Amino acid sequence: MYWWLVHSRLGPMQELGRTIKAHWEEILNYFAHRRTNGVLEAINGLVQAARLKARGYRNVENLITIVYLIAGKLRFETCMG
């Protein structure tokens, strides 16, 4: 199948063949372990959002604090009463 893809006259099919070849080990690992990197991608998205919110802070500790606040989904409720 790989040979057919890369020798096709269709550019997108050739690209698909090269992509499958480049990621073949990862594809097989999914079927062996049934795990993806989706959780890591979600965490990375939270860190990137925190980085944007923490822009202008002077040190890394403040960025880490913002990451914990966003990723931890903490709820701060005040007692009015």
Backbone as CSV, one residue per row, in Angstrom:
resi,resn,N_x,N_y,N_z,CA_x,CA_y,CA_z,C_x,C_y,C_z
1,MET,0.826,-1.190,0.000,0.000,0.000,0.000,0.874,1.259,0.000
2,TYR,1.952,1.237,0.786,2.846,2.401,0.829,3.378,2.710,-0.564
3,TRP,3.820,1.668,-1.279,4.365,1.860,-2.614,3.349,2.533,-3.519
4,TRP,2.101,2.079,-3.445,1.049,2.662,-4.290,0.832,4.136,-3.953
5,LEU,0.838,4.440,-2.657,0.606,5.825,-2.240,1.703,6.763,-2.748
6,VAL,2.951,6.401,-2.524,4.033,7.322,-2.890,4.263,7.379,-4.396
7,HIS,3.793,6.386,-5.144,3.936,6.417,-6.604,2.666,6.890,-7.304
8,SER,1.709,7.319,-6.526,0.484,7.859,-7.091,0.775,9.217,-7.727
9,ARG,-0.045,9.609,-8.644,0.103,10.941,-9.242,-0.622,12.002,-8.421
10,LEU,-1.289,11.576,-7.391,-2.035,12.507,-6.540,-1.146,12.965,-5.387
11,GLY,-0.870,14.243,-5.358,-0.002,14.806,-4.319,-0.460,14.515,-2.904
12,PRO,-1.757,14.692,-2.581,-2.203,14.396,-1.225,-2.015,12.927,-0.832
13,MET,-2.142,12.016,-1.786,-1.942,10.599,-1.480,-0.462,10.313,-1.227
14,GLN,0.414,10.963,-1.968,1.851,10.806,-1.728,2.211,11.322,-0.341
15,GLU,1.647,12.462,0.015,1.894,13.033,1.344,1.383,12.110,2.431
16,LEU,0.210,11.507,2.215,-0.332,10.555,3.180,0.622,9.381,3.364
17,GLY,1.152,8.850,2.279,2.099,7.743,2.369,3.334,8.103,3.169
18,ARG,3.879,9.286,2.912,5.068,9.730,3.658,4.747,9.944,5.137
19,THR,3.565,10.472,5.432,3.174,10.697,6.819,3.017,9.373,7.556
20,ILE,2.368,8.404,6.911,2.198,7.096,7.547,3.554,6.447,7.793
21,LYS,4.463,6.527,6.826,5.793,5.940,7.006,6.542,6.625,8.144
22,ALA,6.445,7.936,8.237,7.164,8.683,9.271,6.645,8.370,10.668
23,HIS,5.367,8.030,10.790,4.761,7.806,12.101,4.360,6.348,12.330
24,TRP,4.932,5.423,11.565,4.519,4.027,11.619,4.661,3.426,13.014
25,GLU,5.768,3.675,13.690,5.972,3.122,15.039,4.919,3.634,16.011
26,GLU,4.606,4.923,15.937,3.597,5.487,16.833,2.214,4.902,16.540
27,ILE,1.923,4.677,15.284,0.633,4.080,14.919,0.523,2.684,15.515
28,LEU,1.574,1.886,15.373,1.557,0.538,15.944,1.502,0.571,17.465
29,ASN,2.176,1.537,18.092,2.135,1.662,19.545,0.721,1.922,20.044
30,TYR,-0.065,2.682,19.290,-1.442,2.926,19.710,-2.206,1.616,19.803
31,PHE,-2.070,0.765,18.810,-2.813,-0.488,18.818,-2.304,-1.450,19.882
32,ALA,-1.033,-1.351,20.247,-0.470,-2.215,21.285,-0.872,-1.758,22.680
33,HIS,-0.951,-0.435,22.896,-1.158,0.087,24.256,-2.463,0.848,24.438
34,ARG,-3.127,1.206,23.348,-4.387,1.972,23.396,-4.248,3.275,24.165
35,ARG,-3.121,3.953,23.968,-2.901,5.258,24.593,-2.543,6.268,23.523
36,THR,-2.981,7.500,23.739,-2.615,8.585,22.836,-1.963,9.691,23.654
37,ASN,-1.517,10.723,22.986,-0.935,11.862,23.686,-1.972,12.968,23.894
38,GLY,-3.237,12.626,23.830,-4.304,13.613,23.984,-4.257,14.348,25.312
39,VAL,-3.960,13.625,26.391,-3.884,14.264,27.714,-2.746,15.272,27.738
40,LEU,-1.613,14.894,27.175,-0.476,15.827,27.140,-0.790,17.057,26.305
41,GLU,-1.502,16.863,25.209,-1.880,18.005,24.375,-2.834,18.929,25.128
42,ALA,-3.740,18.364,25.907,-4.663,19.186,26.694,-3.903,19.987,27.749
43,ILE,-2.955,19.355,28.415,-2.146,20.057,29.413,-1.329,21.156,28.743
44,ASN,-0.770,20.859,27.574,-0.009,21.874,26.848,-0.894,23.070,26.508
45,GLY,-2.137,22.820,26.129,-3.058,23.917,25.842,-3.302,24.782,27.072
46,LEU,-3.430,24.142,28.237,-3.619,24.903,29.478,-2.380,25.744,29.797
47,VAL,-1.213,25.167,29.595,0.023,25.907,29.868,0.157,27.091,28.917
48,GLN,-0.189,26.900,27.654,-0.105,28.002,26.697,-1.094,29.112,27.047
49,ALA,-2.298,28.735,27.498,-3.265,29.746,27.930,-2.742,30.504,29.141
50,ALA,-2.124,29.784,30.063,-1.550,30.432,31.244,-0.407,31.355,30.852
51,ARG,0.395,30.934,29.899,1.519,31.763,29.452,1.017,33.080,28.885
52,LEU,-0.079,33.027,28.146,-0.644,34.262,27.599,-1.187,35.159,28.709
53,LYS,-1.816,34.552,29.714,-2.350,35.350,30.818,-1.241,35.899,31.709
54,ALA,-0.126,35.179,31.808,0.960,35.590,32.698,1.960,36.517,32.009
55,ARG,1.666,36.923,30.802,2.598,37.778,30.071,2.843,39.059,30.856
56,GLY,4.077,39.398,30.999,4.428,40.600,31.728,4.894,40.330,33.147
57,TYR,4.669,39.131,33.654,5.199,38.809,34.975,6.712,38.674,34.888
58,ARG,7.374,38.943,35.988,8.828,39.033,35.957,9.551,37.712,36.174
59,ASN,8.866,36.692,36.664,9.598,35.452,36.922,8.746,34.225,36.587
60,VAL,9.419,33.109,36.522,8.778,31.859,36.127,7.828,31.355,37.212
61,GLU,8.115,31.665,38.468,7.257,31.200,39.550,5.828,31.707,39.390
62,ASN,5.690,32.945,38.930,4.342,33.480,38.713,3.627,32.744,37.579
63,LEU,4.359,32.396,36.530,3.772,31.612,35.444,3.323,30.252,35.962
64,ILE,4.143,29.607,36.762,3.785,28.299,37.312,2.539,28.415,38.184
65,THR,2.437,29.481,38.951,1.249,29.695,39.779,0.004,29.839,38.920
66,ILE,0.087,30.598,37.840,-1.051,30.753,36.932,-1.428,29.408,36.315
67,VAL,-0.436,28.594,35.943,-0.722,27.262,35.383,-1.501,26.433,36.396
68,TYR,-1.060,26.439,37.649,-1.777,25.677,38.679,-3.204,26.187,38.855
69,LEU,-3.386,27.494,38.823,-4.737,28.044,38.992,-5.651,27.658,37.832
70,ILE,-5.122,27.676,36.616,-5.941,27.326,35.452,-6.163,25.821,35.379
71,ALA,-5.100,25.041,35.507,-5.195,23.590,35.343,-5.929,22.938,36.507
72,GLY,-5.826,23.530,37.695,-6.477,22.948,38.859,-7.961,23.213,38.916
73,LYS,-8.440,24.144,38.102,-9.851,24.526,38.067,-10.384,24.768,39.491
74,LEU,-9.604,25.525,40.232,-9.999,25.848,41.596,-11.184,26.803,41.584
75,ARG,-12.032,26.647,42.555,-13.181,27.534,42.684,-13.038,28.320,43.982
76,PHE,-12.972,29.606,43.842,-12.861,30.467,45.019,-14.232,31.077,45.280
77,GLU,-14.830,30.646,46.357,-16.147,31.162,46.713,-16.005,31.972,48.003
78,THR,-16.625,33.101,48.025,-16.579,33.908,49.226,-17.833,33.661,50.044
79,CYS,-17.684,33.775,51.317,-18.825,33.595,52.210,-19.406,34.977,52.494
80,MET,-20.558,35.217,51.990,-21.226,36.487,52.229,-22.321,36.220,53.250
81,GLY,-22.203,36.849,54.332,-23.275,36.499,55.155,-23.446,36.922,56.470
